[in-house]
Amino acid sequence: MSTRMPLYRALFGEQEKVLVQSKDFTVSAWTYSSGVLALSLENSRGRLVVLPYQGQMVWLAVFDGCDLTMRNLFEQPRPSLSVIDTYGCFMFHSGLLRNGCPAPEDTHALHGEMPCAPMDTAWLEIGEGFVRLGGAYQYAKGFGDRYQACPSVTLRVNSALFDIDMQVTNLGGKPMDLMYMAHMNYAYVDGARFVEPFGMLRMRLRTSVPDHVKPTPDWSAYMAQLAEQPEQLASLAAPALYDPEIVFFFDDVGTDANGQAHFLLEHPNGAAFYTRYRPEQFEHAARWILHTPDQQVAAFVLPSTCEPEGYHAEKAKGHVRQLGAGASASFSVTTGYLDAQERQTLLG
């Protein structure tokens, strides 16, 4: 049994205002000085700040006093149709018709049209032990595709883990391309270790160089080493070598008995950032590491339906999924923070 409450832009004033409060959750709304509307979902462990009308991106995630969000250039979200002009969030929905870094032959924006999509509706749902923000966005292009995207974020009582979901329905009369990535931009933690408790068949270094990457001699030499031995980068121990970025692709990730893949970024103090998902929903995954004076990120796993090398490259690889007329596809990840005890309990 749950209660759903529609949200309206008029609820979002200049000052933060509590919309719902219970013994387990507090939900607040406000408008940043930039004009972007924000909603906070808070429990006893921390809070999520989500932008309900701007792609429903998760701008901030803080639990047990630990900021999960990448270091970035932006003090607040900015109104933009392009993610590159407000690239500071914890998570955005990358895709859906196009995805990844556009190559010279591509015409799409970086990571597609969905990250900053102007949502049509937003709503709040509260039930036994959870609070959820959801919404809907309908994309339509004359002589082109038409779909509905329904993202949501679910926070549970006394938990620093949360669910991020996306459902896509093709409203057009013909099949449409589908390229989706749950783009989680986790914070860089010095000395943190990459852990895949159920193993991974193969990890490959990205060898293509997108336009925004400007190689240096030291970086190029390190990349040559990683191409031969990608397992060398098992922990975040050499930040000077992570500028420009380093990207890996995963093949045939290991799963538990329930078909879930598990990835951790284990901190030196025993805590960890954590993500699990079903490879049957996400056939591919990537890892993105960057450490510059202005941007620091350790996106230890980015579940995806394709690799992030742009439309034409992924089409040539056979990685662009087709969604039939009237068909739907659903995606879900569970992610967040584990304290040292929770991490120990998870892995034994």
KEKE-3310 file (N, C-alpha, C; in steps of 0.2 Angstrom, whole numbers, plus 5000, padded with zeros to 4 digits):
npx = (5004:5003:5005:5003:5008:5006:5018:5020:5027:5025:5026:5040:5049:5060:5066:5071:5059:5049:5040:5035:5035:5040:5043:5053:5057:5061:5055:5060:5058:5065:5071:5086:5097:5100:5089:5085:5075:5074:5073:5074:5077:5077:5084:5088:5101:5106:5105:5097:5098:5088:5084:5069:5063:5073:5079:5078:5090:5101:5108:5115:5123:5124:5129:5130:5139:5148:5152:5146:5148:5156:5170:5168:5165:5155:5145:5131:5117:5114:5102:5100:5101:5111:5121:5135:5136:5132:5139:5141:5134:5129:5123:5116:5104:5109:5108:5093:5091:5103:5120:5135:5151:5152:5158:5168:5159:5147:5131:5125:5122:5134:5132:5119:5101:5093:5099:5097:5084:5068:5057:5040:5031:5031:5032:5028:5030:5025:5027:5027:5041:5048:5052:5049:5054:5047:5044:5039:5043:5040:5046:5047:5049:5046:5044:5052:5057:5047:5044:5041:5049:5052:5059:5065:5068:5072:5072:5076:5071:5082:5093:5108:5109:5101:5088:5089:5079:5073:5061:5057:5047:5042:5033:5031:5027:5036:5051:5063:5079:5089:5099:5106:5113:5116:5123:5134:5142:5154:5163:5181:5192:5206:5217:5208:5201:5197:5184:5177:5167:5162:5169:5176:5176:5184:5193:5194:5204:5199:5203:5201:5202:5193:5187:5188:5198:5215:5230:5245:5263:5267:5254:5251:5261:5258:5245:5248:5254:5243:5235:5240:5241:5228:5224:5233:5228:5222:5219:5216:5229:5239:5236:5241:5243:5230:5225:5224:5207:5204:5197:5188:5182:5170:5168:5157:5153:5154:5141:5130:5121:5108:5108:5114:5126:5139:5148:5161:5169:5181:5185:5200:5197:5188:5175:5163:5159:5145:5138:5125:5118:5108:5115:5107:5099:5108:5119:5132:5146:5156:5171:5176:5189:5196:5207:5209:5214:5202:5191:5187:5184:5178:5171:5166:5159:5149:5134:5127:5118:5126:5143:5152:5155:5149:5136:5138:5150:5145:5134:5141:5147:5136:5130:5119:5103:5087:5071:5055:5039:5028:5034:5042:5056:5065:5075:5086:5096:5104:5112:5125:5131:5141:5144:5158:5155:5143:5149:5157:5148:5141:5151:5156)
npy = (4994:5011:5029:5040:5056:5070:5081:5099:5113:5125:5121:5123:5134:5148:5146:5132:5120:5109:5096:5083:5074:5061:5048:5041:5047:5063:5074:5087:5103:5115:5129:5131:5145:5146:5143:5130:5117:5107:5092:5085:5069:5061:5051:5042:5040:5048:5058:5061:5072:5077:5081:5085:5089:5090:5079:5071:5069:5063:5074:5075:5065:5060:5050:5044:5054:5054:5060:5055:5060:5065:5076:5092:5105:5113:5123:5122:5115:5119:5126:5118:5110:5102:5090:5092:5106:5106:5097:5090:5081:5067:5056:5053:5049:5042:5042:5042:5037:5039:5038:5040:5046:5057:5053:5059:5057:5056:5064:5067:5074:5074:5060:5059:5063:5062:5065:5079:5081:5089:5086:5080:5077:5075:5065:5060:5046:5037:5023:5008:5009:5015:5028:5037:5045:5049:5050:5057:5058:5063:5060:5066:5068:5076:5066:5057:5048:5042:5041:5036:5040:5034:5038:5033:5036:5027:5027:5019:5014:5018:5015:5016:5013:5014:5013:5015:5017:5014:5015:5012:5016:5012:5023:5025:5020:5011:5001:5007:5014:5010:5015:5015:5020:5019:5031:5033:5044:5042:5048:5051:5041:5041:5028:5019:5002:4992:4980:4965:4954:4942:4940:4943:4940:4947:4962:4976:4989:5005:5010:5020:5038:5050:5067:5076:5072:5074:5068:5065:5063:5054:5049:5042:5032:5025:5021:5012:5002:4998:4993:4981:4974:4976:4973:4979:4991:4991:4998:5015:5022:5031:5045:5055:5049:5048:5058:5063:5055:5038:5024:5008:4993:4980:4963:4950:4949:4943:4934:4932:4919:4923:4930:4942:4955:4962:4976:4984:4999:4999:5007:5013:5013:5002:5004:5006:5010:5005:4994:4985:4975:4968:4959:4954:4964:4975:4973:4977:4986:4999:5007:5022:5033:5048:5061:5077:5094:5100:5091:5076:5059:5042:5032:5017:5007:5007:5002:4997:4997:4997:5001:5016:5024:5032:5033:5028:5020:5010:5005:4999:4989:4981:4984:4992:4992:4987:4993:4987:4993:4999:4992:4989:4993:4989:4995:4993:4998:4995:5005:5014:5017:5007:5004:4999:4988:4983:4981:4970:4961:4959:4953:4943)
npz = (5000:4995:4994:4981:4975:4965:4958:4957:4949:4956:4969:4972:4979:4982:4994:5004:5007:5017:5011:5014:5029:5040:5053:5047:5034:5026:5014:5004:4995:4983:4974:4965:4964:4951:4944:4943:4948:4963:4973:4988:4995:5010:5023:5038:5036:5027:5012:4996:4982:4969:4953:4948:4936:4926:4917:4928:4934:4947:4957:4969:4981:4998:5011:5028:5031:5020:5004:4989:4977:4962:4961:4954:4943:4946:4956:4958:4950:4933:4921:4907:4890:4887:4894:4896:4900:4913:4920:4934:4942:4952:4946:4930:4917:4903:4886:4875:4862:4857:4862:4872:4868:4855:4839:4825:4814:4820:4824:4836:4853:4867:4876:4872:4872:4883:4897:4902:4899:4898:4909:4908:4918:4936:4951:4968:4978:4992:5003:5013:5021:5011:5000:4985:4970:4955:4937:4920:4903:4887:4872:4855:4838:4823:4809:4814:4829:4843:4860:4877:4892:4908:4922:4939:4956:4971:4988:5004:5020:5033:5026:5016:5003:4987:4974:4956:4943:4926:4913:4897:4883:4867:4858:4845:4828:4822:4824:4835:4839:4853:4866:4881:4896:4913:4921:4933:4943:4953:4967:4968:4978:4987:4986:4986:4982:4968:4967:4962:4967:4961:4951:4934:4917:4907:4905:4896:4889:4883:4867:4858:4855:4861:4856:4867:4875:4878:4874:4884:4884:4895:4899:4888:4887:4899:4896:4885:4893:4901:4891:4888:4901:4909:4922:4930:4935:4948:4960:4966:4965:4958:4955:4946:4934:4929:4921:4905:4905:4909:4902:4904:4897:4900:4899:4899:4913:4930:4940:4954:4962:4959:4948:4948:4945:4954:4960:4968:4975:4986:5001:5010:5023:5025:5022:5008:4991:4981:4968:4961:4948:4934:4922:4911:4908:4906:4894:4893:4901:4908:4915:4922:4925:4932:4936:4939:4942:4943:4941:4948:4947:4950:4942:4945:4940:4925:4920:4905:4889:4878:4872:4876:4864:4854:4841:4828:4829:4838:4832:4821:4829:4832:4843:4846:4852:4846:4849:4848:4839:4851:4861:4877:4888:4902:4916:4929:4943:4959:4970:4980:4997:5007:5024:5034:5041:5034:5022:5025:5029:5017:5008:5016)
capx = (5000:5007:5002:5006:5007:5009:5022:5019:5032:5023:5029:5047:5051:5067:5069:5069:5052:5047:5034:5033:5040:5038:5048:5058:5059:5059:5056:5060:5059:5067:5074:5092:5097:5101:5082:5084:5071:5077:5070:5078:5074:5081:5082:5092:5108:5108:5100:5098:5096:5086:5081:5063:5061:5079:5081:5078:5096:5103:5113:5120:5121:5128:5127:5135:5144:5152:5149:5147:5147:5162:5172:5167:5166:5148:5142:5124:5115:5113:5097:5104:5099:5116:5124:5142:5135:5130:5142:5143:5129:5130:5120:5112:5102:5112:5104:5091:5091:5110:5124:5142:5155:5151:5164:5167:5154:5141:5128:5122:5126:5137:5127:5112:5095:5090:5102:5094:5077:5063:5052:5033:5027:5035:5027:5031:5026:5027:5025:5029:5048:5052:5050:5051:5052:5047:5042:5038:5045:5038:5050:5044:5052:5043:5047:5057:5055:5042:5045:5040:5054:5049:5064:5063:5074:5069:5076:5073:5072:5089:5098:5112:5108:5095:5087:5088:5076:5071:5057:5057:5042:5042:5026:5030:5024:5041:5056:5068:5086:5089:5106:5105:5118:5115:5129:5135:5149:5156:5169:5187:5194:5213:5219:5202:5202:5191:5182:5172:5167:5160:5174:5175:5180:5189:5192:5198:5205:5197:5209:5199:5203:5188:5189:5189:5204:5221:5235:5251:5267:5266:5248:5251:5265:5254:5239:5251:5255:5236:5232:5243:5239:5223:5223:5238:5225:5218:5217:5217:5236:5243:5232:5244:5242:5223:5224:5217:5203:5205:5191:5189:5175:5169:5165:5154:5154:5152:5135:5129:5116:5102:5109:5116:5133:5141:5154:5163:5175:5182:5189:5205:5194:5184:5168:5164:5154:5143:5132:5123:5113:5107:5118:5102:5096:5114:5124:5139:5148:5162:5174:5179:5193:5198:5209:5212:5213:5195:5187:5189:5179:5180:5165:5169:5155:5143:5130:5125:5116:5131:5149:5151:5159:5145:5131:5140:5154:5142:5130:5145:5148:5130:5128:5113:5097:5081:5065:5049:5034:5024:5037:5045:5062:5066:5082:5087:5102:5105:5119:5125:5136:5141:5149:5163:5151:5139:5153:5159:5142:5140:5156:5158)
capy = (5000:5017:5035:5044:5063:5073:5087:5104:5118:5130:5119:5124:5141:5150:5143:5125:5119:5102:5094:5077:5072:5056:5046:5038:5051:5070:5076:5094:5105:5121:5131:5134:5152:5146:5142:5123:5114:5102:5089:5081:5063:5061:5046:5043:5039:5054:5061:5062:5078:5075:5087:5081:5092:5091:5073:5067:5067:5064:5079:5074:5059:5060:5046:5043:5060:5053:5063:5050:5063:5067:5083:5095:5113:5117:5124:5121:5113:5124:5124:5116:5104:5097:5088:5095:5112:5106:5091:5089:5077:5060:5051:5055:5044:5043:5039:5035:5035:5040:5037:5040:5051:5057:5053:5065:5055:5057:5071:5068:5077:5070:5055:5059:5068:5061:5068:5085:5081:5093:5081:5082:5076:5072:5063:5057:5040:5035:5017:5005:5008:5018:5035:5036:5051:5047:5055:5054:5062:5060:5063:5066:5071:5075:5062:5053:5043:5044:5037:5039:5038:5035:5036:5034:5034:5024:5027:5015:5016:5017:5012:5021:5010:5016:5010:5020:5013:5018:5011:5016:5013:5015:5025:5025:5014:5007:5000:5013:5012:5011:5015:5017:5019:5022:5035:5035:5048:5042:5051:5048:5040:5039:5022:5014:4996:4989:4973:4962:4948:4936:4939:4946:4936:4951:4969:4979:4996:5009:5012:5026:5044:5055:5074:5080:5069:5077:5064:5067:5057:5050:5045:5037:5027:5021:5017:5006:4996:4995:4989:4974:4972:4981:4972:4984:4997:4988:5003:5022:5024:5035:5050:5059:5045:5048:5064:5063:5050:5031:5020:5001:4990:4974:4958:4944:4950:4937:4935:4928:4913:4926:4933:4949:4957:4966:4979:4989:5003:4998:5012:5011:5012:4997:5006:5005:5012:4998:4994:4979:4976:4962:4959:4953:4971:4979:4968:4980:4990:5002:5010:5028:5036:5054:5065:5083:5099:5102:5085:5069:5054:5035:5028:5010:5003:5011:4997:5000:4992:4997:5004:5023:5026:5035:5029:5024:5015:5005:5002:4994:4983:4977:4985:4996:4988:4989:4992:4987:4997:4998:4988:4993:4990:4991:4994:4994:4997:4997:5008:5018:5017:5002:5005:4994:4982:4981:4978:4964:4956:4957:4949:4938)
capz = (5000:4995:4992:4976:4976:4960:4960:4953:4949:4960:4975:4972:4980:4983:5001:5005:5010:5018:5008:5018:5035:5044:5057:5042:5029:5025:5007:5004:4988:4983:4968:4965:4961:4944:4942:4942:4953:4966:4978:4993:4998:5016:5028:5044:5034:5022:5007:4988:4979:4962:4949:4945:4929:4922:4916:4934:4936:4954:4958:4975:4986:5004:5016:5033:5030:5014:4998:4984:4970:4959:4961:4948:4942:4946:4963:4958:4943:4928:4916:4900:4887:4886:4900:4897:4903:4920:4922:4940:4945:4954:4941:4924:4912:4897:4880:4874:4855:4855:4868:4872:4865:4848:4834:4820:4809:4823:4825:4842:4858:4871:4880:4870:4873:4890:4903:4904:4896:4901:4911:4907:4924:4941:4956:4974:4981:4999:5005:5019:5021:5005:4997:4978:4965:4948:4932:4913:4898:4880:4866:4849:4833:4817:4804:4818:4834:4848:4865:4884:4897:4915:4927:4946:4962:4977:4995:5009:5027:5037:5021:5011:4996:4983:4967:4951:4937:4920:4909:4890:4879:4860:4856:4837:4824:4819:4829:4837:4842:4860:4869:4888:4901:4920:4921:4940:4943:4960:4970:4968:4985:4987:4989:4985:4978:4964:4969:4959:4971:4957:4945:4927:4912:4903:4905:4890:4889:4877:4863:4854:4859:4860:4855:4873:4878:4875:4877:4886:4883:4901:4899:4882:4889:4904:4892:4882:4898:4903:4886:4889:4907:4912:4929:4934:4938:4953:4965:4964:4968:4954:4952:4940:4927:4927:4918:4904:4908:4908:4902:4902:4895:4903:4895:4902:4920:4934:4943:4959:4960:4957:4941:4949:4945:4960:4959:4974:4976:4993:5004:5014:5030:5025:5019:5000:4986:4979:4963:4958:4942:4930:4915:4906:4906:4903:4891:4893:4907:4908:4921:4920:4930:4930:4941:4937:4948:4944:4941:4950:4947:4950:4941:4945:4935:4922:4917:4899:4884:4873:4874:4875:4859:4849:4838:4822:4831:4842:4827:4818:4833:4833:4850:4846:4853:4843:4853:4843:4840:4857:4866:4883:4891:4909:4918:4937:4947:4966:4971:4986:5001:5013:5029:5035:5044:5029:5017:5027:5029:5010:5005:5021)
cpx = (5004:5003:5006:5004:5010:5012:5020:5025:5031:5025:5036:5048:5058:5070:5067:5063:5051:5040:5031:5038:5036:5044:5054:5061:5057:5060:5055:5061:5061:5069:5081:5092:5098:5094:5081:5080:5074:5072:5074:5074:5079:5079:5087:5099:5111:5103:5102:5095:5094:5083:5075:5062:5067:5082:5080:5085:5097:5109:5118:5118:5126:5125:5132:5140:5148:5149:5151:5148:5154:5163:5171:5167:5160:5146:5135:5123:5113:5107:5101:5101:5104:5120:5131:5142:5133:5133:5145:5139:5132:5128:5116:5110:5104:5109:5098:5092:5099:5114:5131:5145:5155:5158:5163:5161:5147:5138:5125:5126:5129:5132:5120:5107:5092:5093:5099:5087:5072:5057:5045:5029:5032:5030:5031:5027:5029:5024:5028:5037:5052:5048:5053:5049:5052:5044:5041:5040:5044:5042:5047:5047:5048:5047:5052:5054:5050:5043:5043:5046:5051:5055:5061:5069:5070:5074:5072:5075:5078:5094:5102:5113:5101:5094:5086:5085:5074:5067:5056:5051:5042:5035:5025:5028:5030:5046:5060:5074:5085:5096:5105:5111:5116:5122:5130:5142:5151:5162:5175:5189:5201:5214:5213:5204:5196:5190:5176:5171:5165:5164:5171:5179:5185:5187:5197:5198:5202:5203:5207:5200:5198:5191:5191:5195:5210:5227:5241:5256:5267:5260:5248:5255:5261:5248:5242:5252:5248:5233:5234:5241:5234:5222:5228:5234:5219:5215:5219:5224:5240:5239:5235:5244:5235:5221:5228:5214:5206:5198:5192:5182:5176:5166:5163:5156:5151:5146:5135:5123:5109:5103:5111:5123:5134:5148:5155:5169:5176:5187:5194:5202:5189:5177:5169:5158:5152:5138:5131:5118:5112:5110:5113:5099:5102:5119:5131:5140:5155:5164:5177:5182:5196:5201:5213:5211:5206:5190:5190:5184:5182:5173:5166:5165:5149:5139:5127:5122:5122:5138:5148:5155:5156:5141:5134:5145:5150:5137:5134:5147:5142:5128:5122:5107:5091:5075:5059:5044:5029:5027:5040:5051:5063:5073:5082:5094:5101:5112:5119:5132:5135:5146:5153:5159:5147:5143:5155:5154:5140:5145:5158:5166)
cpy = (5006:5023:5038:5051:5067:5079:5092:5109:5123:5128:5121:5131:5142:5147:5136:5124:5111:5101:5088:5076:5067:5054:5043:5043:5058:5071:5084:5097:5113:5123:5134:5141:5152:5145:5135:5121:5108:5099:5085:5075:5061:5055:5047:5042:5045:5056:5061:5068:5076:5081:5084:5083:5092:5084:5068:5065:5068:5068:5078:5068:5059:5055:5044:5048:5059:5056:5058:5053:5065:5074:5086:5102:5117:5117:5122:5118:5119:5122:5123:5110:5099:5096:5091:5102:5112:5099:5090:5085:5070:5055:5055:5049:5046:5039:5044:5033:5035:5040:5038:5046:5051:5057:5058:5063:5056:5064:5072:5071:5072:5066:5056:5064:5068:5064:5074:5086:5085:5088:5084:5082:5073:5070:5060:5051:5038:5029:5015:5004:5011:5024:5035:5043:5048:5052:5052:5060:5059:5064:5061:5070:5070:5071:5057:5048:5046:5039:5040:5036:5039:5033:5036:5033:5032:5024:5023:5017:5014:5013:5017:5018:5013:5013:5016:5015:5018:5013:5016:5012:5016:5017:5026:5019:5010:5006:5006:5010:5014:5010:5018:5015:5022:5025:5037:5038:5048:5046:5047:5047:5038:5033:5017:5008:4994:4982:4971:4955:4941:4936:4942:4942:4940:4958:4972:4987:4999:5012:5018:5032:5049:5062:5077:5077:5071:5073:5067:5061:5052:5045:5040:5031:5022:5017:5011:5000:4993:4991:4982:4971:4976:4979:4976:4989:4993:4992:5010:5024:5028:5040:5054:5056:5045:5054:5064:5056:5043:5027:5013:4999:4983:4969:4952:4944:4944:4939:4931:4923:4916:4930:4940:4950:4962:4969:4984:4993:5003:5003:5009:5009:5006:4998:5005:5008:5005:4999:4987:4980:4969:4963:4957:4959:4975:4974:4970:4984:4993:5005:5016:5031:5042:5058:5071:5088:5100:5097:5079:5064:5047:5031:5021:5005:5007:5005:5001:4995:4992:5000:5012:5027:5030:5030:5025:5019:5009:5002:4997:4988:4979:4978:4990:4992:4991:4987:4992:4992:4995:4994:4992:4989:4993:4990:4996:4993:4998:4999:5012:5016:5011:5004:4999:4987:4979:4978:4971:4959:4954:4952:4943:4938)
cpz = (5000:4993:4987:4976:4970:4962:4955:4954:4954:4968:4977:4973:4981:4989:5001:5009:5011:5015:5012:5023:5039:5049:5053:5037:5029:5017:5007:4996:4988:4975:4969:4962:4954:4940:4941:4949:4956:4971:4982:4996:5004:5021:5034:5042:5030:5017:5000:4986:4971:4959:4945:4938:4924:4921:4922:4936:4944:4955:4963:4979:4991:5009:5021:5033:5025:5008:4993:4977:4968:4960:4955:4948:4944:4954:4964:4951:4939:4923:4910:4897:4886:4893:4901:4900:4910:4922:4929:4945:4947:4949:4936:4920:4905:4891:4878:4867:4853:4862:4867:4869:4858:4844:4829:4815:4813:4824:4832:4848:4863:4876:4878:4872:4880:4896:4906:4901:4901:4903:4910:4914:4930:4947:4962:4976:4987:5001:5011:5018:5015:5003:4990:4974:4958:4943:4925:4909:4891:4875:4860:4844:4826:4812:4807:4823:4839:4854:4872:4888:4904:4920:4934:4950:4968:4983:5000:5016:5030:5032:5017:5004:4993:4976:4962:4945:4931:4916:4902:4886:4872:4858:4848:4834:4821:4825:4829:4840:4849:4863:4876:4892:4908:4922:4929:4941:4950:4961:4969:4976:4984:4990:4988:4980:4974:4966:4965:4962:4967:4951:4939:4922:4909:4904:4900:4891:4883:4874:4859:4858:4857:4859:4861:4877:4874:4878:4879:4885:4889:4901:4893:4884:4894:4900:4888:4887:4900:4897:4886:4895:4911:4920:4933:4938:4943:4959:4962:4968:4964:4951:4946:4934:4925:4924:4911:4907:4906:4908:4900:4900:4898:4899:4899:4910:4924:4938:4949:4957:4958:4951:4942:4949:4951:4959:4966:4973:4984:4996:5008:5021:5030:5022:5011:4997:4983:4973:4962:4953:4939:4923:4909:4904:4903:4901:4892:4899:4905:4914:4918:4926:4928:4936:4939:4943:4949:4944:4943:4951:4947:4949:4940:4941:4932:4918:4910:4894:4878:4876:4873:4870:4853:4845:4832:4824:4834:4837:4823:4822:4834:4840:4851:4846:4849:4848:4848:4844:4846:4862:4871:4885:4898:4912:4926:4939:4954:4967:4978:4990:5006:5018:5030:5037:5038:5023:5019:5027:5021:5007:5010:5023)
residu = (MET:SER:THR:ARG:MET:PRO:LEU:TYR:ARG:ALA:LEU:PHE:GLY:GLU:GLN:GLU:LYS:VAL:LEU:VAL:GLN:SER:LYS:ASP:PHE:THR:VAL:SER:ALA:TRP:THR:TYR:SER:SER:GLY:VAL:LEU:ALA:LEU:SER:LEU:GLU:ASN:SER:ARG:GLY:ARG:LEU:VAL:VAL:LEU:PRO:TYR:GLN:GLY:GLN:MET:VAL:TRP:LEU:ALA:VAL:PHE:ASP:GLY:CYS:ASP:LEU:THR:MET:ARG:ASN:LEU:PHE:GLU:GLN:PRO:ARG:PRO:SER:LEU:SER:VAL:ILE:ASP:THR:TYR:GLY:CYS:PHE:MET:PHE:HIS:SER:GLY:LEU:LEU:ARG:ASN:GLY:CYS:PRO:ALA:PRO:GLU:ASP:THR:HIS:ALA:LEU:HIS:GLY:GLU:MET:PRO:CYS:ALA:PRO:MET:ASP:THR:ALA:TRP:LEU:GLU:ILE:GLY:GLU:GLY:PHE:VAL:ARG:LEU:GLY:GLY:ALA:TYR:GLN:TYR:ALA:LYS:GLY:PHE:GLY:ASP:ARG:TYR:GLN:ALA:CYS:PRO:SER:VAL:THR:LEU:ARG:VAL:ASN:SER:ALA:LEU:PHE:ASP:ILE:ASP:MET:GLN:VAL:THR:ASN:LEU:GLY:GLY:LYS:PRO:MET:ASP:LEU:MET:TYR:MET:ALA:HIS:MET:ASN:TYR:ALA:TYR:VAL:ASP:GLY:ALA:ARG:PHE:VAL:GLU:PRO:PHE:GLY:MET:LEU:ARG:MET:ARG:LEU:ARG:THR:SER:VAL:PRO:ASP:HIS:VAL:LYS:PRO:THR:PRO:ASP:TRP:SER:ALA:TYR:MET:ALA:GLN:LEU:ALA:GLU:GLN:PRO:GLU:GLN:LEU:ALA:SER:LEU:ALA:ALA:PRO:ALA:LEU:TYR:ASP:PRO:GLU:ILE:VAL:PHE:PHE:PHE:ASP:ASP:VAL:GLY:THR:ASP:ALA:ASN:GLY:GLN:ALA:HIS:PHE:LEU:LEU:GLU:HIS:PRO:ASN:GLY:ALA:ALA:PHE:TYR:THR:ARG:TYR:ARG:PRO:GLU:GLN:PHE:GLU:HIS:ALA:ALA:ARG:TRP:ILE:LEU:HIS:THR:PRO:ASP:GLN:GLN:VAL:ALA:ALA:PHE:VAL:LEU:PRO:SER:THR:CYS:GLU:PRO:GLU:GLY:TYR:HIS:ALA:GLU:LYS:ALA:LYS:GLY:HIS:VAL:ARG:GLN:LEU:GLY:ALA:GLY:ALA:SER:ALA:SER:PHE:SER:VAL:THR:THR:GLY:TYR:LEU:ASP:ALA:GLN:GLU:ARG:GLN:THR:LEU:LEU:GLY)
# end
